[in-house]
Every structure is written in structure tokens, then in C-alpha cells.
Amino acid sequence: MPSTFFGLNIAYSGVNHYQAALNTTGNNIANAATKGYTRQQTVQEAAMALRTNTTYGMAGSGVVTTAIEQVRNTYYDLRFWENNANLGQYEIKHYYMRQIEDYFKEIADGQEGFNALFDKFFNAIADVKKYASDPSRKENVISTGQNLADFMKAMAENLHKLQLDVNAELENKTRQINGIAEQIATLNKQINTIEMNTDGLKANELRDKRNLLIDELSKIVNVDVDEVPISNSLNPDMVTGAHNYIVKIAGGQMLVDGYEYNTIECTARTDAQKRNQTDADGLYNFQWSNGLEFNLYGKNLGGEMKALVELRDGNNQENFKGIIEGFGANGPDQTVTIKATASYLCDISKSNLPPAGIIRLNNMEIEYSSWEMIPNPDGTANYTFTLKEPVVNTGALIN
């Protein structure tokens, strides 16, 4: 028969467990306002029973606290990160669109807007047609025309400066991404060091720091996160307690893989790399530190990065596209002719192609020095580009 102290030990185990539970509750209350803190709970199980020489067989020996775990739902994490990216995107768009809206206001700080200035200029022209010999009316045309030109110049300068501001913020966002990636990789190592060498212990506070970094990252750019248990290489069924924590951004581009991380680098565009005719000089292109391209224009890009890219480079999808008609003779000043059918490409006044730049032909980037457009009777147009360097294997590029 068990001794009296056995019963006291059972009671003692219960007191110990509920003391741990109270401490955990106190910790939860103390951190109620802590940013990124995840509520914790104690996990208990029955202690190992003891054999007794009695008819009832075995006697329970109390309770054991096995772990203190986070109460966190992965499903809600995924939904939060997804919607946080949308929030970041539209907050940035709202901020910059408000500035653009101010530029186009009809009356701002006592200044007249475009409609009023244009109407005055148009009325002045109509007036001078009636009284062509009146010098004052001619001077009025010059004056109202100058006011309209000054307004358009100021508008262009404001939008130019805004594009540079957006470009600078894009660079700042890439620095934030790089810093977060480094911190996550460091935390991965610290978490695995703790969880590998203990039996079931979770590095809850470090995991909170890591999750908070993912929360911040998800607003800048859309994220995909995966945590895979690491098994013993000699015994695949045996888990080590460590995990490989993987973070991908912008539609599957690898940012963090366990203890390793990639960084994004900024390089100033050349004139040939401009996306639009009126782009400011020195806008940034982005690539990974390993030399691979960081895809800024993929459909899966989200968050603040997506908003900034669209504000800087445009989002109307009116890019140059068409069918390759043929190449000119191989050699210096080789040309390629492309037939365009989109309405915005068949009207020269709507074409936004830079005078010199880069076109992509069947995933091959080719630099051109000039171009000309010839409209066709059927409403299409032929664009002929003069290439800086001749293309040898032209047959592989023709559709």
C-alpha cells in the first residue's frame, strides 16, 4: 500500500502545476499591451502511474507540467499577412494620390487650376479672332498662354519630384527588407539552439520576435512562410527539435532559408532602361545580391512595394507588345519590325516609348538606339527599331 507521503506528493504536484499556470496567467496579463506578444498556456498531463499490489492495479501519481506553449493559430497568421499586404498597398497609394490630387485642384492657395487657365487662353484666342487689330487682345493671348505654360511646367516639376520621392522610398523599403531578413536568420539560429537541446521547451519570446518581424515584413511586401521540422539524417523518423524556417516574398522569391538570407541591391537605371519617356534620371532597378533579378513587375508582388512600383513606373499595363514581322540585314544598324495592334500603340500621340531603350523579344532583352512608327491602313502600326548590336540567330526570335 502506498505511504501517506505518496498522497502528499500527489497534492504537491498539483500545487506545482497550478502555480506554473498562475505564473503563466500573470505573464499574459503583464504583457497584454506588449506589441507582438502571443498568449501562453501551460500544458499538463497525468504523471506516470505506479504499480500497487492491490485489486485496482495501478495508482496515479499526480500531474506533470510538460510545456508552456503559445496559443496561436496559423490560419489567422496567413489571413493577417495577406490582408496586411493589401493594407500597406492602399495606404501608400492613398498617401501619394492625395498629393497628386492637390496638384490638380482647380483652386489651391489662391492659384487657378488647369481648366480655368485653359478656358481663359481659349477665350483669349476666340476674342483676338474677332478683334485681330486690337493690340491689347493680342497681349492677352500671350499673357494667358504664358500662364498656362507656367502651370504645366510647375505641374511637370511637381510630378517629377514626386517620382524621385517614390524612388527614394522604394530604396528605403528594400533596406528594411534586408534588415528584417538578417534579423529573422539570426533568430532562427537562436531558436533552434534552444529547442534542439531541451526536451520540448519552446523559445516563446524569441518566436514572438520573429513573428513580429514577419508582421512588419508582410506590410512592405507579400510573404509566404513555411516551418519544416528537421529530422535526424541517420533516422528520418526521429525529429531533432530544430526547424527550417523559410520566408519567401513577392510570389515565391527566396528571402530567408534557415540561417541563410538574401538581400536586395539597388542600381541606377541607364537611359536605355527607362520605362517611360519622361522618367527621371537615376531611378532604381533591383536585383538580388546573388545576381538574380528581383521581379518588380510580377502579378504576385504585393504590399507597399507594389504600390510604390506602380506609382513610379505606371500601372495601366499599356506596355509595348506586338508580333515580330522580320529583321533587317545582319550587320551594323540592323533593324527589327514589330506589328502592333493595341490602340494606344497605333496612335503616335499616345505612344510612351523612350527614344532609346530596351525591348524584350521572346524573353531576350535587346537594346535599340532609335525607332520609327508607320501606321497601316487597317488601323495597326509597324514599329521599326534600330538595334545597337546585331542579333545573330534571328530565326529563333520570330513568332
N, C-alpha and C positions, 0 to 999 in steps of 0.2 A: 504494500500500500504506500502511495506517495506520502512524503513527510508534510508537516504543516508549512514548512518553508517553501514547498513547491507551490502551494496556493498563493503564498505571499509574492512569489516570483512572477506568477501569472498576473497578479494585480499590478506589480511593479512594471511589467512590460506594457500594460495598458496605460499606466500613468506616463511612461516614457513616450509612447506613441502620441498620445493626445497633447502632451507638452510640445512635441515637434509640430503637431497640427496647429496648435495655438500660436507658436512662433511663426509658422508659415503665414497664418492669417494676419498676424501683426505686421509681417513684412509686406504683405499685399496692401494693407491699409496705409502703411508708411509710404509706399511707392505709388499711391493712387494717382498722383499728379506727375509722376516721372515719365518723361517722353520715351516711348518705345518699350516700356515695361510690360511684361506679359504675366498675367496672374498665374500663381503656382498652387499646386495642391500636393499633399502627401499621399503616397501610395502605400497601402498596407496589405499584409496577407497573414494568414494563420501561421504561427510558429510550428516547427516540426513536432509532431505528437510523440509521446513516449509510450513504450510498451509497458503494460502492467499485467501482473498475474491475477487478473480479475475477469469476471464474466463479460464485462463490456469491452475488453480488449485493449484499447489504447486511450490515453488521456491527453487532451490538448494542453499545450504549454504556453498559451498566451498569443500575443500578436507581435509582428515584426514590421517595422517601417522599412520598406525596400527602396524607396526613392522619393525625391521631391521633383515633380515634373511640371512643365509648363502646360497650361490649358490653352491650346492654340489649334485652330482649325485651318488646315492647308487650303481648303476650298475658299475660305474667306480671304486668305492671303492672296490667292490668284485673282479673285474678283477685285480686291482693293488695288493691286498693282495695275491691273488692266484699266480700271477707271481713273486711277491717279495719273496715268499717262494721258488720258483724254482731258483731265482737268488741267494738267500742265500745258497741253497744246492750246486749249482755248483761252487760258489766262494770258498766255503770251500774245496770241492773236488779238485779243481784246485790248491789251495794253498798247500795242503798236497801231492797231486800226483806229483807236481813239486819237492818236497823234496825227495820222493821215487825215482823219475826218476834220480835225482842227484846221489843217492846211486848206481844205476845200470849202470851209464855211463861207457863206456868202457875205456875212458881216462879222469880222473878227478884229477887235482892238481898233474899231473905227475905220478899218480898211474895207473897200468894196471887193466883192468876190468876182469870179470869172464871168458869171452871167451878166452882172451889171456892167463890167468893163467891156465885154464883148458887145452888148447892146448899145452902149454909148459909141463905140467905134463904128458899128454898123449904121447907126443913125447919123453919125457924122458924115459917113460916105454917101448915104442917101441924100443928106442935106446939101452936100457940095455938088452933087449931080444937078440939083435944081438951081443952085446959085453958083455956077462954076467961076464966075468972075469976082466973087467976094473973097478977099484975102483972109478975113477972119475965119471963114468956114474952112478954108484950106489949112489954116493953122490949127483949127480944132481937130481935123483929121489926124494931123501929125501928133498932136498932144494926146488924143485918146489912143492912137496906135502905140505911142511910146508907153503909155500907162499899161496897156495890155501886154506889151512885150516885157516890161519890167516885172509884171505879175507872173508871167510864165517863167521868166528867168529865176525869180525868187522861189517859185514852186519847184522847179527842177533842182535848185541848190538844196532846198529842204529835203526833198526825196533822196537826193544823192547822199546827204549827210545821214539820213535815216538808214540807208542801206549800209553805210560804214558802221553805224552803231549796231545794227543787227549782226554784221560780220564779226565785230568785236565780242558781242555776247556769245556767238557761236564758239569762238575760241575759248571763252571763259567756261562754257558748258563742257567742252572737251577736257579742260583741265580738271573740272570737278569729277568727270567720269574717271579719269586716270587716277585721281586721288582716292576715290571710293574703291576702285579695283584693287589698289595696293593695300588698303586697309582690310578689305574682305579676305585677300590672300593671307595676310598676317593673322587675322582672326581664325581662319581655317586651321592653320598650324597650331595655334594656341588651344583651340577647342579639341582637336584630335589628340594633342599631348595629354590633356586632362582625361578625356573619355576613354582613351586606349589603356591607361594604366590604372583604372579603377573599375570596380565591378558595378556597372550600371549607373555610375554617377554621371549626371548631366551638367555641363557648364552653362547653366541657365542664363547667367548675367552676360556672358560672352555671346551667347546665341541672341540675346536681346539686342546687343550692339550690332551684330551682323544683320539682323532683320531690319533694324532701324536704317542701316546703310542702304539696304535693298529698297526700303520705302522711299528714301531720298532719291535713289537712282531711278526708280520707276516713274518719277515725275519728269525727269530730264529726258529719258528715252525708255521705250517699252522693253520689258525684261522677261526672260524665261529662266526659271531656277529649277535645278534638279539636285537632289542629295542622294547619293548611291552608297550603300554600305560596302566597306572594303573587306573582302574575305581573305582568309589565310591562303597563300598561294599553294601550299602543300596539302591543304584540306579545304576545298571550296565551300564545304558545308559549315565551316567554322568562321564566324564573324569575329573581327578583331576589336570592334567597338569604335573604330575610326570610320569616317565617311569622306567621300569625294564630293565636294560641293562645287557645282558648276553653274556659272552665270553666263547667259547669252543675251545679247541686246540686238535691237533693230532687225528682227526677223532671223535669228539664229547665228549671228556673228559672235564668235567666242570672245568673252572678256576675261573671265576667271575660270581656271580649271585646276581645282585643288589649291596647291601652293603657288601655282604659276598664274601670271596675268599679262594681258596685252595692254598696250597704251596706244592712244590715237595721236598722230602728229599733224600739224598744220603746215601747209606750204602755200606760198602766194601763187596765184594763177598768172600765167603768161597771157599776153594779148590773144594768143591763139586759143586759149582755154576759156575765154569768156562765154557765158551762157546767153547773154543778150547784148545787143549793140551798145546800149547806154550804161552797161555795168561800170561801176567804179574800178579803178586800177587796184590791184593787190588783194582782191577778195581771196578767201582761203579755199583750197581743196584739202581734203582729209584722207589720210591713209593710216593703216596700222603700222606699228613700229617694225613689224616683220616684213614690211614692203607690200603687203596685200592691200587692195583698195577697200576703203570703208565706203559702203554703198549708201550715199546720202539720198538717193532718189528712188529707192525701192518702195514698193507698196506697203511693206511691213514696218517701215520706220514710223515711230510714234513719239508722243511726249513733246516736251519743249523744243527738242531738236527738230522735229518735223515742222513745227510752226515757224521756227527761225529760218529753216531752209526754204520754205515756201514763200515767206515774206521777202527773203533776199533774192531768190532766183526765179520766183514765179510759180504759180500752181494751176495755170489754166490748161496744162497739158498740150499747148499748141507748139509742140516741138517739131523739128523738121523731120519729115518722113516721106518716103516715096519708093518708086521702083527704078532700079538701075537699068537705064536704056543701053548704055555702052561706054567704052573707054576710047579716048583718042589714041593716036600713035604713041608707042612707048618711047620715052626719052624726056629731055627737059621740057617743062611746061605741058606735061601730059594732062589731059582733061578727063573728067567723068561727067556724064549727063544723067540726071535723075529726073524722072517724071513725077510731078506732084499733083495730087487731086484734091487735097483739102482746100476749102475756100479761103482760109486765111493765108495760104501759101500762093494762091493763084492771083492775088491782088498785091502788087508790089508795094502799095502804101501800107499794107498790114504785115509785111514780112519783117521779121526781127532778127534775121541772120547777121552776125558780125561780118564786117568786110573781109576779115581773115580769121581762121579758126580751125576747128577740128570737127570732122563728121565721122560717124561710125557706120561702116559698111559691113553688114553681116558679122558684127562683133569685132571688127578690125578698125582701129582708130587711124584716120588718115588726115594729115594736115593740109589745108589749102591756103593759097595766097590771095585768091580773088574769086569772084563768081559773077555770073550774069543770069538774068531770068528772061525767057521768051515765052509769052502767052500763046496758047494754042487755040484754034477756032472752037474746039469742043469744050472750052472752059477750063481745061487743065493748063499746066505750065511746065516747061522744061528748064531745069536749073543746070548750068554747066559750071563746074568747079575746076579751077586750075590748081593742080597739085604741086606741093613743094618738092616732093620726091616721087619718082615714078613707081607705079605698082607693077611688079613682075608677073605674078600669077593672077591676072585679071579674070580669067575664066572661072576661078573658084568663087569670085565675089558676085558675078552676075546672077540674078534671080532665075 
